[in-house]
Amino acid sequence: MVEMNTKPLSSSVAPVVEYFMAHPQSHQGPPMLYQSFSELDRSRLPDVIEGISGVEDMFIEPNEEEALPSGERNSRVNTRISKNQEHHADVMLGLLYLMVGGVDEAHDLVLPYSLPEDSEWGGPAVYNSPALGSACYSHALVHRTEGTHLGELGLCGWDNARTWFEETPQDYALFDKAMNECENLYVHSSFTPDEVSVLEKIKGGRKWHWGTTMDLFSFSEKTTAIREFCTDFHNKGIMMLKS
């Protein structure tokens, strides 16, 4: 989950989440554009995201809130969030873009906090960020959405997703939560005996692990039921970051 330290979210966030709930993402999205945030044409996205042009639009700013000490203020204009919160807020903003199909926007926003080097799309790297776990995990979800399309380093999205799940600190809380949800979905899904045989072979006689879930996605087009299972799990994984 993206930790916001109880900073109250503005009313502009709820419509984005509601849109996502009504229009869940496919586990196999379109090819990514690989453009910087400022170059992307956001008119291609649904109107619901227009109310959030940046991190400063995501929070309620109570008049009675005392200003943070100067050492804890961030570099953004007219916002009262700490540097710690700013990192998490950027990742959460990326998550909101991902919810409405802005995969490239999401990629650009999480890149500085997950990639330990400057990049063309994300800009200067932010080292030792408190948002590292959420950023790497979100980065993995971005490339999982990219699916079979070729992207960074000439790899398909699912292979890039494996890389970013590997980069995510293995004690990151969402790993266990997501795998438990995958197991729950699996138990309550209606698969044919042949489909169960395929899935059990992927699982290797163990509980689901992020690695075996990526193997699962590679088999997602085998049957309609497996494809729907992957889509459900993918969307629940996105929603868990918001929870």
C-alpha positions as CSV (number, residue, x, y, z in Angstrom):
1,M,0.0,0.0,0.0
2,V,1.1,3.6,-0.6
3,E,1.6,5.1,2.9
4,M,0.4,8.7,3.1
5,N,0.8,9.1,6.9
6,T,-3.0,9.9,7.3
7,K,-2.7,13.0,5.1
8,P,-6.4,13.5,4.1
9,L,-7.1,13.0,0.4
10,S,-9.1,15.6,-1.6
11,S,-12.5,14.9,-3.1
12,S,-10.8,14.7,-6.6
13,V,-9.3,11.3,-5.8
14,A,-12.6,9.4,-5.2
15,P,-13.9,9.8,-8.8
16,V,-10.8,8.3,-10.2
17,V,-11.1,5.2,-7.9
18,E,-14.8,5.0,-8.8
19,Y,-13.9,5.1,-12.5
20,F,-11.4,2.3,-12.0
21,M,-14.0,0.2,-10.2
22,A,-16.4,0.7,-13.1
23,H,-13.8,0.2,-15.8
24,P,-11.2,-2.3,-14.6
25,Q,-8.0,-2.5,-16.5
26,S,-7.1,-5.4,-18.8
27,H,-4.2,-7.4,-17.6
28,Q,-2.8,-7.0,-21.2
29,G,-2.8,-3.3,-22.1
30,P,-1.7,-1.5,-25.3
31,P,2.0,-0.7,-26.1
32,M,3.6,2.0,-24.0
33,L,4.6,5.3,-25.6
34,Y,7.8,5.9,-23.6
35,Q,7.6,9.6,-23.5
36,S,8.4,12.0,-20.6
37,F,5.5,13.1,-18.4
38,S,5.5,16.6,-19.9
39,E,5.3,15.3,-23.5
40,L,2.4,12.9,-22.9
41,D,-1.0,13.9,-24.3
42,R,-3.3,13.5,-21.4
43,S,-6.4,14.3,-23.6
44,R,-6.3,10.6,-24.5
45,L,-7.3,9.8,-20.9
46,P,-10.8,10.0,-19.4
47,D,-12.0,13.3,-18.1
48,V,-12.1,12.1,-14.5
49,I,-8.3,12.5,-14.1
50,E,-8.5,16.2,-15.1
51,G,-9.1,17.2,-11.6
52,I,-5.7,16.0,-10.6
53,S,-2.9,17.8,-12.4
54,G,-0.3,17.2,-9.8
55,V,0.3,16.0,-6.2
56,E,-0.9,19.3,-4.8
57,D,-4.4,18.5,-6.0
58,M,-4.6,15.3,-4.0
59,F,-4.8,16.6,-0.5
60,I,-7.1,18.6,1.7
61,E,-5.3,21.6,3.1
62,P,-7.1,22.6,6.4
63,N,-6.6,26.3,7.2
64,E,-5.8,25.4,10.8
65,E,-3.0,23.1,10.0
66,E,0.3,24.5,11.3
67,A,3.1,24.9,8.8
68,L,5.7,22.1,8.8
69,P,9.2,23.0,10.0
70,S,11.3,24.3,7.2
71,G,13.5,21.2,7.1
72,E,10.4,19.1,6.5
73,R,8.9,21.2,3.7
74,N,9.1,19.9,0.2
75,S,9.9,21.8,-3.0
76,R,6.4,22.0,-4.3
77,V,4.5,25.3,-4.3
78,N,1.4,25.8,-2.1
79,T,1.5,22.4,-0.5
80,R,2.0,21.4,3.1
81,I,3.3,17.9,2.8
82,S,6.6,16.6,4.0
83,K,9.4,15.3,1.7
84,N,8.5,11.8,3.0
85,Q,4.9,12.3,2.0
86,E,5.9,13.9,-1.3
87,H,7.6,10.7,-2.4
88,H,4.6,8.5,-1.5
89,A,2.3,11.1,-3.1
90,D,4.1,10.9,-6.4
91,V,3.8,7.1,-6.3
92,M,0.1,7.4,-5.5
93,L,-0.4,9.9,-8.3
94,G,1.2,7.3,-10.6
95,L,-1.3,4.7,-9.3
96,L,-4.2,7.0,-10.1
97,Y,-3.0,7.4,-13.6
98,L,-2.6,3.7,-13.9
99,M,-6.2,3.3,-12.8
100,V,-7.4,5.3,-15.8
101,G,-5.1,3.8,-18.4
102,G,-2.3,6.3,-18.0
103,V,0.4,3.6,-18.0
104,D,3.2,5.9,-19.3
105,E,2.3,8.7,-16.7
106,A,2.4,6.1,-14.0
107,H,5.8,4.8,-15.3
108,D,7.3,8.3,-15.3
109,L,6.1,9.1,-11.8
110,V,7.4,5.9,-10.1
111,L,10.7,5.7,-12.1
112,P,12.7,8.2,-10.1
113,Y,12.0,6.4,-6.8
114,S,12.6,2.9,-8.1
115,L,15.4,3.2,-10.7
116,P,18.8,4.1,-9.0
117,E,19.9,6.3,-11.9
118,D,18.8,9.3,-13.8
119,S,16.5,8.5,-16.8
120,E,15.1,10.1,-19.9
121,W,11.5,9.6,-18.9
122,G,11.6,9.9,-15.1
123,G,14.4,12.5,-14.7
124,P,16.8,12.6,-11.7
125,A,16.8,9.6,-9.5
126,V,15.7,9.9,-5.9
127,Y,18.0,7.7,-3.8
128,N,17.0,5.9,-0.5
129,S,13.4,7.0,-0.8
130,P,10.9,5.9,1.9
131,A,8.6,5.1,-1.0
132,L,11.1,2.6,-2.6
133,G,8.9,-0.5,-1.9
134,S,5.7,1.0,-3.3
135,A,7.6,2.5,-6.2
136,C,9.2,-0.8,-7.3
137,Y,6.0,-2.7,-6.8
138,S,4.0,-0.1,-8.8
139,H,6.8,-0.2,-11.5
140,A,6.2,-3.9,-11.7
141,L,2.4,-3.4,-12.1
142,V,3.0,-0.9,-14.9
143,H,5.1,-3.4,-16.9
144,R,2.7,-6.2,-16.1
145,T,0.0,-4.1,-17.7
146,E,2.3,-3.7,-20.8
147,G,2.0,-7.5,-21.1
148,T,3.4,-9.1,-24.3
149,H,4.5,-5.8,-25.9
150,L,8.2,-5.0,-26.1
151,G,9.4,-2.1,-24.0
152,E,12.5,-1.2,-22.0
153,L,15.7,-3.0,-22.9
154,G,13.9,-4.9,-25.7
155,L,12.0,-7.0,-23.1
156,C,8.3,-7.7,-23.1
157,G,6.3,-6.1,-20.3
158,W,5.9,-9.3,-18.3
159,D,9.7,-9.9,-18.3
160,N,10.2,-6.3,-17.1
161,A,7.6,-6.9,-14.4
162,R,9.6,-9.8,-13.1
163,T,12.7,-7.6,-12.8
164,W,10.8,-5.0,-10.8
165,F,9.2,-7.6,-8.5
166,E,12.7,-8.8,-7.9
167,E,13.8,-5.2,-7.1
168,T,11.0,-4.8,-4.6
169,P,12.2,-5.4,-1.0
170,Q,11.0,-8.9,-0.3
171,D,9.6,-7.9,3.1
172,Y,7.3,-5.4,1.4
173,A,3.9,-5.9,3.0
174,L,1.9,-6.2,-0.2
175,F,3.6,-9.4,-1.4
176,D,1.9,-11.6,1.2
177,K,-1.4,-9.7,0.9
178,A,-1.4,-10.1,-2.9
179,M,-0.4,-13.7,-2.8
180,N,-3.2,-14.5,-0.3
181,E,-5.6,-12.8,-2.5
182,C,-4.4,-14.8,-5.5
183,E,-4.9,-18.0,-3.5
184,N,-8.4,-16.9,-2.5
185,L,-9.3,-16.1,-6.1
186,Y,-7.9,-19.4,-7.2
187,V,-9.9,-21.4,-4.7
188,H,-13.2,-19.7,-5.5
189,S,-12.8,-19.7,-9.3
190,S,-14.5,-22.3,-11.5
191,F,-11.9,-24.0,-13.6
192,T,-12.1,-27.2,-15.6
193,P,-10.0,-30.2,-14.6
194,D,-7.7,-29.4,-17.5
195,E,-7.3,-25.8,-16.4
196,V,-6.6,-26.9,-12.8
197,S,-3.9,-29.2,-14.1
198,V,-2.2,-26.3,-16.0
199,L,-2.5,-24.0,-13.0
200,E,-1.2,-26.6,-10.5
201,K,1.8,-27.2,-12.7
202,I,2.5,-23.5,-12.7
203,K,2.2,-23.4,-8.9
204,G,4.6,-26.3,-8.5
205,G,2.7,-27.7,-5.5
206,R,3.2,-24.5,-3.5
207,K,1.2,-21.4,-2.7
208,W,1.2,-18.6,-5.2
209,H,4.4,-16.5,-5.4
210,W,5.0,-13.4,-7.4
211,G,7.2,-15.5,-9.7
212,T,4.6,-18.1,-10.4
213,T,1.9,-15.4,-10.9
214,M,4.1,-14.0,-13.7
215,D,4.2,-17.6,-15.1
216,L,0.5,-17.6,-14.8
217,F,0.2,-14.4,-16.9
218,S,2.3,-16.0,-19.6
219,F,-0.5,-18.6,-19.9
220,S,-3.3,-16.1,-19.6
221,E,-4.5,-16.6,-23.2
222,K,-4.9,-20.3,-23.0
223,T,-8.6,-20.1,-21.9
224,T,-11.2,-17.5,-21.1
225,A,-11.3,-18.6,-17.4
226,I,-7.5,-18.2,-17.0
227,R,-7.6,-14.8,-18.7
228,E,-10.4,-13.6,-16.5
229,F,-8.5,-14.9,-13.4
230,C,-5.4,-12.9,-14.4
231,T,-7.5,-9.8,-15.1
232,D,-9.2,-10.0,-11.7
233,F,-5.9,-10.6,-9.9
234,H,-4.2,-7.7,-11.7
235,N,-6.9,-5.3,-10.8
236,K,-7.0,-6.3,-7.2
237,G,-3.3,-5.8,-7.1
238,I,-3.7,-2.2,-8.3
239,M,-6.5,-1.6,-5.8
240,M,-4.4,-3.0,-2.9
241,L,-1.9,-0.2,-3.4
242,K,-4.6,2.3,-2.8
243,S,-5.9,0.5,0.3
